[in-house]
Amino acid sequence: MERGERNLWQRRYWEHWIRDERDFATHCDYIHYNPVRHGLCEKPQNWKYPSLHRFIAEGIYPPNWCQEESPIIPHDIWDKM
């Protein structure tokens, strides 16, 4: 392994405890919007892998979620503890 890392988690990954429902929602938004942010698709619904499709089917997100504007995600989302 590169860098001699033998743990499950690489250096750039760390744990984060979900503190409440708002924190959970913010992290879900971050995860679902990430493929768009990284230029892998134009809208979240075009990415075939996320749980977004289940969230839409269950009525948690509207079918047009983030098609016109990106979600508000704090820049320090992972630093808040």
C-alpha positions in Angstrom: 0.0 0.0 0.0 1.2 3.5 -0.8 2.3 5.5 2.3 2.5 2.4 4.4 -1.2 2.8 5.4 -2.8 -0.4 6.6 -6.0 0.8 8.3 -9.4 0.7 6.7 -9.6 4.5 6.6 -7.1 6.6 4.6 -5.7 9.8 6.1 -8.2 12.0 4.4 -11.2 10.2 5.9 -12.5 10.6 9.4 -15.5 9.8 11.5 -18.3 12.2 12.1 -21.1 11.7 14.6 -24.5 12.9 13.2 -25.8 15.1 16.0 -29.4 15.7 15.0 -31.9 15.6 12.1 -30.6 18.9 10.6 -27.0 17.6 10.6 -28.3 14.4 8.9 -30.2 16.3 6.3 -27.1 18.6 5.6 -24.9 15.5 5.1 -27.5 13.8 2.9 -27.6 17.0 0.7 -23.8 17.0 0.5 -23.6 13.3 -0.5 -26.4 13.6 -3.1 -25.0 16.8 -4.6 -21.4 15.7 -4.7 -21.4 14.2 -8.2 -22.7 17.5 -9.6 -20.1 19.5 -7.7 -17.3 17.3 -9.1 -18.7 17.5 -12.7 -19.7 13.9 -13.0 -23.3 14.8 -14.0 -25.4 17.9 -14.6 -28.1 17.3 -12.0 -28.3 14.9 -9.0 -31.0 12.8 -10.6 -28.6 11.8 -13.5 -26.3 10.0 -11.1 -27.4 6.4 -11.0 -25.9 5.2 -7.7 -27.1 7.4 -4.8 -29.9 6.9 -2.3 -31.3 10.1 -3.8 -33.7 8.1 -6.0 -35.0 6.3 -2.9 -35.4 9.6 -1.1 -37.4 11.0 -4.0 -39.6 7.8 -4.2 -40.3 8.1 -0.5 -41.2 11.8 -0.7 -38.2 12.9 1.4 -36.9 15.1 -1.5 -39.1 16.6 -4.3 -38.5 15.0 -7.8 -36.8 18.2 -9.0 -34.4 18.6 -6.1 -31.5 20.9 -6.9 -32.2 21.0 -10.6 -32.3 24.8 -10.7 -30.0 25.7 -7.7 -27.5 24.0 -5.6 -28.2 23.2 -1.9 -26.8 25.4 0.8 -24.0 23.3 2.3 -21.6 24.8 4.8 -18.0 24.8 3.7 -16.9 23.5 7.1 -19.5 20.6 7.1 -16.9 18.1 8.2 -15.3 20.3 10.9 -18.3 20.8 13.1 -18.4 18.5 16.1 
